[in-house]
């Protein structure tokens, strides 16, 4: 079953977390997935998420993501 349709126990998430913390975790995961897809290319990853390169750079910095890890 897709994670969006699973219960918190089945999906491995824990209930009771803050909304902000949950949103940050989801945003970080989306950015990492986009960087994997774009092979570390920030501009391409930003376009895939429909955000500006500037915002992508700010988010990568915010979450401490090393985009070079995704280059192949």
C-alpha positions as CSV (number, residue, x, y, z in Angstrom):
1,X,0.0,0.0,0.0
2,X,1.4,3.5,-0.8
3,X,2.8,5.3,2.3
4,X,0.1,8.0,1.9
5,X,-2.6,5.4,2.6
6,X,-0.8,3.6,5.4
7,X,-1.4,4.1,9.1
8,X,1.4,5.8,11.1
9,X,2.5,2.4,12.4
10,X,2.6,0.7,9.0
11,X,4.5,3.5,7.3
12,X,7.1,3.8,10.0
13,X,6.1,7.4,11.0
14,X,5.5,8.3,14.6
15,X,2.3,10.2,15.7
16,X,2.7,13.2,17.8
17,X,5.4,15.0,15.9
18,X,5.1,18.6,15.1
19,X,3.5,19.7,11.8
20,X,6.6,21.9,11.1
21,X,8.9,18.9,11.7
22,X,6.9,16.7,9.5
23,X,6.8,19.2,6.7
24,X,10.5,19.7,6.9
25,X,11.1,16.0,6.7
26,X,8.9,15.7,3.6
27,X,10.5,18.7,2.0
28,X,14.0,17.3,2.6
29,X,13.0,13.9,1.2
30,X,11.5,15.6,-1.9
31,X,14.7,17.6,-2.5
32,X,16.9,14.5,-2.1
33,X,14.7,12.5,-4.5
34,X,14.8,15.4,-7.1
35,X,18.6,15.6,-6.7
36,X,18.9,11.8,-7.3
37,X,16.8,12.1,-10.4
38,X,18.8,15.1,-11.6
39,X,22.1,13.5,-10.8
40,X,23.1,16.3,-8.5
41,X,22.1,19.1,-11.0
42,X,20.5,21.8,-8.7
43,X,18.9,23.7,-11.6
44,X,17.3,20.6,-13.1
45,X,16.2,19.4,-9.7
46,X,14.7,22.8,-9.0
47,X,12.7,22.8,-12.3
48,X,11.4,19.3,-11.5
49,X,10.0,20.6,-8.2
50,X,8.8,23.8,-9.9
51,X,10.8,26.1,-7.6
52,X,13.6,28.6,-8.4
53,X,17.2,27.7,-8.3
54,X,17.6,30.3,-5.5
55,X,15.0,28.5,-3.4
56,X,16.6,25.1,-4.1
57,X,20.0,26.4,-3.0
58,X,18.5,27.9,0.2
59,X,16.8,24.6,1.0
60,X,19.8,22.5,0.2
61,X,21.8,24.7,2.6
62,X,19.0,24.6,5.2
63,X,18.9,20.9,5.3
64,X,22.7,20.4,5.0
65,X,22.4,18.4,1.8
66,X,25.5,17.9,-0.3
67,X,24.4,17.8,-3.9
68,X,27.7,16.4,-5.1
69,X,26.7,13.2,-3.4
70,X,24.1,12.7,-6.1
71,X,26.4,13.3,-9.1
72,X,27.4,10.2,-11.0
